[in-house]
Amino acid sequence: MVTPEAESETNWTSLARAMRSLPAGVKRWTTKHVVGMCGVGKFKVRWGYDTSAACPCCGEFKDHLHIPRCMAPSTSAEWDRRIVALDSWLETQVTDPAIKHALLSPLKGVRDPSLPSIQVVPGRLRSAFQSQQCIGYQGLLEGKLSRQWAPLQEEYLQSRGSQRSPTLWASRLSHQLILLGFQMWEHRNLVLGGQCTVTRAQPTGQQRDTQPV
C-alpha cells in the first residue's frame, strides 16, 4: 500500500519508464508482488495448492515480503551477490558515490530495518534520504525512487562535465531494483525445484543439516 506521503515523494515517471522496458513476464511478476497476490506459501495454502506456508529455505511462514528477507544462508548469499552486482552497476552509470552509498543503505534495511540511519549520508542528501525512507524499504525494492535523487545526480554529472541523462539514470535504476527483487524470486524457485542446495540455520549448539529442498 502506498501512503499519500509516499505517493507524492515517488518518481513515478522513472518507474513508468522502467516498467515499459521490462520483459512481459517480469511486468506480470511485478504487478502481482506489489499487491502481494502471488504463488507463495500463504496463498498456495489458501488456494489449495499446498498444505504448508513454510519457506523452503528457512521453514518460516512465507508471504511475498519474506522472499528477500529470508535469513537462510543460501538466500543471504544470493542477496549479497545481487547487492555487489548493483553496486558495480551504479559505478558504471557514473553515480555520485554519496548517492550510491545513500541508496545501498536503505536496501540493507530490507533485511535489517535497524541498519539505515540519516547519519550515514552528508547533509546535502538528507532530504532525499528521508524522502526515500518515507517511500519505504519495500518500495525501493519495487523500483520506487524518491523524486529528489535525479536532480542530485544531475548536479554531480554537471560537476564532472558529463552529458549523461539523470532522467535515464533514474529509470534504469528503477529497472535494476525491480530485477533485484525478481532475481531473489528466481532463487526461491531454484530451491523449490531442487536445483539449489540449502543449508538451514539451526539454533546455537545444534549441527546444521545441508540438504536439497
C-alpha positions in Angstrom: 0.0 0.0 0.0 1.3 3.4 -1.0 0.7 6.2 1.6 -0.3 9.7 0.4 3.1 10.9 1.6 5.0 8.2 -0.3 2.9 8.9 -3.4 3.9 12.5 -3.5 7.6 11.6 -3.0 7.9 8.9 -5.6 9.4 9.5 -9.1 6.5 7.9 -11.0 7.9 8.9 -14.4 11.1 6.9 -13.9 9.1 3.9 -12.6 6.7 4.0 -15.6 9.7 4.2 -18.0 11.3 1.2 -16.2 8.2 -0.8 -16.3 7.8 -0.3 -20.1 11.4 -1.7 -20.5 10.8 -4.9 -18.6 10.0 -8.2 -20.3 6.3 -9.1 -20.2 6.9 -11.9 -17.7 8.7 -9.6 -15.3 5.9 -7.0 -15.7 3.3 -9.6 -14.6 5.5 -10.7 -11.7 6.0 -7.1 -10.5 2.3 -6.4 -10.6 1.5 -9.5 -8.5 4.2 -8.8 -6.0 3.4 -5.2 -5.5 -0.1 -6.2 -4.3 1.2 -9.4 -2.6 -1.1 -11.8 -4.6 1.4 -14.4 -5.9 2.3 -18.0 -5.7 4.0 -18.0 -2.2 3.2 -20.3 0.7 0.5 -18.1 2.2 -1.6 -18.0 -1.0 -0.7 -21.5 -2.2 -2.3 -22.9 1.0 -5.3 -20.6 0.6 -5.8 -21.7 -3.0 -5.4 -25.4 -2.1 -2.1 -25.9 -3.9 -0.1 -26.7 -0.8 -0.6 -27.8 2.8 2.2 -25.6 4.3 3.0 -22.0 4.1 6.6 -22.6 5.3 9.5 -21.2 3.3 11.5 -24.0 1.6 14.8 -22.2 2.5 14.3 -21.5 6.2 11.0 -23.0 7.3 9.4 -19.7 8.4 6.0 -18.5 7.3 6.3 -17.2 3.8 4.5 -14.4 2.0 5.8 -12.2 -0.7 7.6 -9.9 1.8 9.5 -12.9 3.2 11.4 -13.8 0.0 14.1 -11.1 0.0 14.1 -11.2 3.8 14.7 -14.9 4.3 17.6 -15.4 6.6 18.6 -18.9 5.2 22.4 -18.9 4.4 21.8 -19.6 0.7 19.3 -16.7 0.4 21.7 -14.4 2.3 24.5 -15.3 0.0 22.3 -14.7 -3.1 21.2 -11.3 -1.7 24.9 -10.3 -1.0 25.8 -11.3 -4.6 23.0 -9.2 -6.0 23.9 -6.1 -3.9 27.5 -6.4 -5.1 26.3 -6.5 -8.7 24.1 -3.5 -8.1 27.0 -1.6 -6.6 29.1 -2.3 -9.7 26.2 -1.3 -11.9 25.9 2.1 -10.1 29.6 2.6 -10.7 29.3 2.0 -14.5 26.4 4.6 -14.5 28.7 7.3 -13.1 26.6 7.5 -9.9 27.5 10.1 -7.3 29.4 8.0 -4.7 27.5 9.6 -1.9 24.2 8.8 -3.7 25.3 5.3 -4.2 26.0 4.9 -0.5 22.7 6.5 0.4 20.7 4.1 -1.8 22.5 1.0 -0.8 22.0 1.7 2.9 18.1 1.6 2.6 18.5 -1.6 0.6 20.3 -3.2 3.6 17.3 -2.1 5.6 15.1 -4.5 3.6 16.7 -7.3 5.5 17.6 -5.4 8.7 15.5 -2.3 9.4 17.8 -1.3 12.2 20.7 -0.6 9.9 19.9 2.6 7.9 20.4 5.9 9.6 20.2 9.5 8.5 23.7 9.8 9.9 25.2 7.8 7.0 24.6 10.5 4.4 26.0 14.0 4.0 23.8 17.0 4.7 23.1 17.8 1.1 21.5 14.3 0.6 19.5 14.1 3.8 16.2 15.4 2.4 16.4 12.8 -0.4 17.3 10.1 2.1 14.3 11.0 4.3 12.1 11.1 1.2 13.2 7.6 0.3 12.6 6.4 3.9 9.1 7.8 3.6 8.6 5.6 0.5 9.9 2.6 2.5 12.4 -0.1 2.0 10.0 -2.4 0.2 9.0 0.5 -2.1 12.7 0.9 -3.0 12.9 -2.8 -3.9 9.8 -2.3 -6.1 11.7 0.4 -8.1 10.1 3.4 -6.3 12.8 6.1 -6.1 12.4 9.5 -4.5 11.9 12.2 -7.0 14.8 14.1 -5.3 17.6 11.7 -6.4 17.6 12.6 -10.1 18.3 16.4 -9.6 21.1 15.5 -7.2 22.6 13.1 -9.7 22.3 15.8 -12.3 24.3 18.2 -10.2 27.0 15.5 -9.8 27.1 14.8 -13.6 27.4 18.5 -14.4 30.2 18.9 -11.9 32.1 16.3 -13.9 31.2 17.8 -17.3 29.2 14.8 -18.2 26.4 14.9 -20.7 24.7 11.8 -19.3 21.0 12.0 -18.6 19.9 11.9 -14.9 16.4 11.0 -16.1 17.7 7.9 -17.9 19.8 7.1 -14.9 16.8 7.1 -12.6 14.6 4.9 -14.9 17.5 2.5 -15.4 18.0 2.3 -11.6 14.3 1.6 -11.1 14.7 -1.2 -13.6 17.7 -2.7 -11.8 15.8 -2.5 -8.4 12.8 -4.4 -9.8 15.2 -7.0 -11.3 16.9 -7.4 -7.9 13.5 -8.5 -6.4 12.8 -10.7 -9.3 16.2 -12.4 -9.0 15.5 -13.2 -5.4 12.2 -14.8 -6.5 14.1 -16.8 -9.1 16.5 -18.1 -6.4 13.5 -19.2 -4.4 12.2 -21.1 -7.5 15.5 -22.9 -7.8 15.2 -24.1 -4.2 11.7 -25.3 -4.8 12.8 -27.1 -8.0 15.6 -28.9 -6.1 18.3 -27.2 -8.1 19.8 -25.4 -5.2 21.3 -27.0 -2.0 20.1 -25.2 1.1 21.8 -25.1 4.5 19.2 -24.2 7.1 20.4 -22.3 10.1 19.9 -24.2 13.4 19.7 -22.9 16.9 23.1 -22.5 18.7 24.6 -25.8 19.8 23.0 -27.8 17.1 24.6 -29.0 13.9 23.4 -27.7 10.5 21.9 -30.1 8.1 22.6 -29.5 4.4 20.1 -31.0 2.1 18.4 -30.3 -1.2 14.9 -28.9 -0.7 
